[in-house]
Amino acid sequence: MKKVAVIGAGFTGLASAVELVNKGFQVSIFEASDQAGGLAGGFYPPMNSSWKWKLESYYHHVFTNDADIIRLAKMVGSPVLIKKPITNSFVLNQEIQMDSPISLLRFSGISLFSRLRMGVGLALLKMIPNGLFLERYRVVDSLPLLLGKEGYRVVWEKLLRAKFGPYIDQVNLAWFWGRVSKRTKNLGYFEGGFAGLVEKIVEYIEKKGGRVRVESEIATVRSTETRNDEDGGTRDDPADSFAVRRAGGGVLVDEERFDAVVMTIPAPSVERLVQGINFPKIDYLWGQTLILETSQKLLQGYWLNILEDDWPFLVMVDQANFIDKKYYGGSHLVYLGNYLPKGHKQLKMSKEELLSLYAPFIKKVNKYFSKKKIKNLFLFRSPYAQPVFPVNYAQKNPEMRSPVEGVYLANMSMVYPYDRGTNYAVKMGVEVARMIINDLNNK
Ligand SMILES: Cc1cc2nc3c(=O)[nH]c(=O)nc-3n(C[C@H](O)[C@H](O)[C@H](O)COP(=O)(O)OP(=O)(O)OC[C@H]3O[C@@H](n4cnc5c(N)ncnc54)[C@H](O)[C@@H]3O)c2cc1C
């Protein structure tokens, strides 16, 4: 039986493992942290939890057209819940609904002409079936033309500046197209949260004979195969791999032999682990969420984009305005979310320091906000949470079949021009697994 290793138990790794075990391959997933799920993983409060469901460290939902992850959820028997939560924006010192053409038309923060202009521009973008060709334009140049200067300045520039900070000038229009073209008003979630779905996927993999090894950080991956060069010579020829080569070649993952390996970890980590693989040098932002578990309802809707200059966070999200708070001991769970460049001062602050920084701004959203009503504070940070895609990135996006024999690549920066998301993670995980199955069966 052919053996395949998967590095990383996020949605890409889990989906590729499901496809491989379904086709009878022997699969081992290696995960550095103590649980599967990656960026979509969840947590319970450390003590005396009355929560029935885990909460994602980073706010998560799916769109109703996220067919790949919904198909996977059905396969493993995880029910999908469809909800219609409200998305608002904080602008002109109030929460304003701005999640449909009608609510956009009602928004009085810009002229009627600008609202219509913006509506038409967004509708045009949504109609484009494949927006990859837009990658030659930067958002900072093209969006004011497409959506109108006023709409861009009051809405989109604020969002983009808050998200990308010093990198805003790099972001290309294909990425923006990917964001707006996929959005649906109804949103999906999974029974038990994304963690509930992950649990079901892990059970499925294990039932089919696969192994999911947590707390197993991989340090080295190397090919033992020789490959003929055009001149008849060989490369990738480490002297100590001769025995393995004669035994059928393959890849050594921390010295354990596999026929192939899928690397689902961020590009800079792949480069550290495997010699001979180079990703394009792009910038990444850290993801950071401070989560307040509170008895107070602070927001009117599920989601609140902050369209103000110089706020210390860019979004507020209350899980309890999306999913019934009975699953979380009756609490509201309010995320204060940020994307931050490496070295940013907030990345060095404690959760208490962040709360002190944020509190005056939370009070602007809800003047009744009281720190005394907070039961728990949680803080999560991850590097490589958001890749920044510059113009003409497609030419540099690497192939899934890497130049190192037996090593396959499938990670978040490769789902471009779509923005990272669990649906694309699943789609790419399945694609890379099919490529491996085909290659190994034809070897
Ligand atoms: C703030 C935020 C909000 C988001 N919201 C949504 C949303 O609403 N909906 C949605 O669909 N998506 C959302 N996403 C994106 C989504 O979380 C990711 O696209 C998806 O989880 C990526 O999965 P992945 O498997 O490619 O990568 P990851 O989830 O990053 O998984 C990689 C795994 O590899 C492990 N690993 C790393 N190095 C090693 C090593 N050396 N050895 C072994 N294991 C290793 C890591 O621990 C990790 O578990 C959001 C992301 C963020 C940051």
The ligand as an SDF file (V2000), in Angstrom:
LIG
                    3D

 53 58  0  0  0  0  0  0  0  0999 V2000
   -8.9390   36.1810   11.1320 C   0  0  0  0  0  0  0  0  0  0  0  0
   -9.2830   35.0970   10.1630 C   0  0  0  0  0  0  0  0  0  0  0  0
  -10.6170   34.9300    9.7940 C   0  0  0  0  0  0  0  0  0  0  0  0
  -10.9570   33.9550    8.8570 C   0  0  0  0  0  0  0  0  0  0  0  0
  -12.2660   33.7910    8.5400 N   0  0  0  0  0  0  0  0  0  0  0  0
  -12.6350   32.8090    7.7030 C   0  0  0  0  0  0  0  0  0  0  0  0
  -14.0000   32.5440    7.4500 C   0  0  0  0  0  0  0  0  0  0  0  0
  -14.8890   33.2130    7.9640 O   0  0  0  0  0  0  0  0  0  0  0  0
  -14.3140   31.5240    6.5920 N   0  0  0  0  0  0  0  0  0  0  0  0
  -13.3470   30.7570    5.9990 C   0  0  0  0  0  0  0  0  0  0  0  0
  -13.6920   29.8480    5.2510 O   0  0  0  0  0  0  0  0  0  0  0  0
  -12.0340   31.0000    6.2150 N   0  0  0  0  0  0  0  0  0  0  0  0
  -11.6550   31.9830    7.0550 C   0  0  0  0  0  0  0  0  0  0  0  0
  -10.3260   32.2080    7.3120 N   0  0  0  0  0  0  0  0  0  0  0  0
   -9.3070   31.4830    6.5370 C   0  0  0  0  0  0  0  0  0  0  0  0
   -9.1510   30.0450    6.9490 C   0  0  0  0  0  0  0  0  0  0  0  0
   -8.9440   29.9330    8.3300 O   0  0  0  0  0  0  0  0  0  0  0  0
   -7.9300   29.4750    6.2280 C   0  0  0  0  0  0  0  0  0  0  0  0
   -8.0110   29.7400    4.8640 O   0  0  0  0  0  0  0  0  0  0  0  0
   -7.8370   27.9780    6.3450 C   0  0  0  0  0  0  0  0  0  0  0  0
   -8.0450   27.5800    7.6680 O   0  0  0  0  0  0  0  0  0  0  0  0
   -6.4690   27.5510    5.8450 C   0  0  0  0  0  0  0  0  0  0  0  0
   -6.2900   26.1860    6.0500 O   0  0  0  0  0  0  0  0  0  0  0  0
   -4.8920   25.5190    5.7120 P   0  0  0  0  0  0  0  0  0  0  0  0
   -5.0090   24.0960    6.0400 O   0  0  0  0  0  0  0  0  0  0  0  0
   -4.4830   25.8720    4.3280 O   0  0  0  0  0  0  0  0  0  0  0  0
   -3.8330   26.2470    6.6450 O   0  0  0  0  0  0  0  0  0  0  0  0
   -3.7360   26.3070    8.2270 P   0  0  0  0  0  0  0  0  0  0  0  0
   -5.0720   26.3750    8.8280 O   0  0  0  0  0  0  0  0  0  0  0  0
   -2.7560   27.3940    8.5260 O   0  0  0  0  0  0  0  0  0  0  0  0
   -3.0930   24.9010    8.6290 O   0  0  0  0  0  0  0  0  0  0  0  0
   -1.7290   24.6290    8.5800 C   0  0  0  0  0  0  0  0  0  0  0  0
   -1.4120   23.7110    9.7480 C   0  0  0  0  0  0  0  0  0  0  0  0
   -0.0410   23.3180    9.6660 O   0  0  0  0  0  0  0  0  0  0  0  0
    0.4680   23.2170   10.9840 C   0  0  0  0  0  0  0  0  0  0  0  0
    1.9310   23.2890   10.8960 N   0  0  0  0  0  0  0  0  0  0  0  0
    2.7140   24.3570   10.6390 C   0  0  0  0  0  0  0  0  0  0  0  0
    4.0140   24.0050   10.6140 N   0  0  0  0  0  0  0  0  0  0  0  0
    4.0600   22.6740   10.8480 C   0  0  0  0  0  0  0  0  0  0  0  0
    5.1280   21.7250   10.9320 C   0  0  0  0  0  0  0  0  0  0  0  0
    6.4110   22.0650   10.7600 N   0  0  0  0  0  0  0  0  0  0  0  0
    4.8140   20.4240   11.1980 N   0  0  0  0  0  0  0  0  0  0  0  0
    3.5100   20.0350   11.3640 C   0  0  0  0  0  0  0  0  0  0  0  0
    2.4810   20.9040   11.2930 N   0  0  0  0  0  0  0  0  0  0  0  0
    2.7460   22.2050   11.0320 C   0  0  0  0  0  0  0  0  0  0  0  0
   -0.1790   24.3740   11.7010 C   0  0  0  0  0  0  0  0  0  0  0  0
   -0.1500   24.2000   13.1070 O   0  0  0  0  0  0  0  0  0  0  0  0
   -1.5930   24.3530   11.1170 C   0  0  0  0  0  0  0  0  0  0  0  0
   -2.4620   23.5730   11.8890 O   0  0  0  0  0  0  0  0  0  0  0  0
   -9.9460   33.1590    8.2620 C   0  0  0  0  0  0  0  0  0  0  0  0
   -8.6120   33.3180    8.6390 C   0  0  0  0  0  0  0  0  0  0  0  0
   -8.2830   34.2750    9.5930 C   0  0  0  0  0  0  0  0  0  0  0  0
   -6.8480   34.4260    9.9900 C   0  0  0  0  0  0  0  0  0  0  0  0
  1  2  1  0
  2  3  1  0
  2 52  2  0
  3  4  2  0
  4  5  1  0
  4 50  1  0
  5  6  2  0
  6  7  1  0
  6 13  1  0
  7  8  2  0
  7  9  1  0
  9 10  1  0
 10 11  2  0
 10 12  1  0
 12 13  2  0
 13 14  1  0
 14 15  1  0
 14 50  1  0
 15 16  1  0
 16 17  1  0
 16 18  1  0
 18 19  1  0
 18 20  1  0
 20 21  1  0
 20 22  1  0
 22 23  1  0
 23 24  1  0
 24 25  2  0
 24 26  1  0
 24 27  1  0
 27 28  1  0
 28 29  2  0
 28 30  1  0
 28 31  1  0
 31 32  1  0
 32 33  1  0
 33 34  1  0
 33 48  1  0
 34 35  1  0
 35 36  1  0
 35 46  1  0
 36 37  1  0
 36 45  1  0
 37 38  2  0
 38 39  1  0
 39 40  1  0
 39 45  2  0
 40 41  1  0
 40 42  2  0
 42 43  1  0
 43 44  2  0
 44 45  1  0
 46 47  1  0
 46 48  1  0
 48 49  1  0
 50 51  2  0
 51 52  1  0
 52 53  1  0
M  END
$$$$
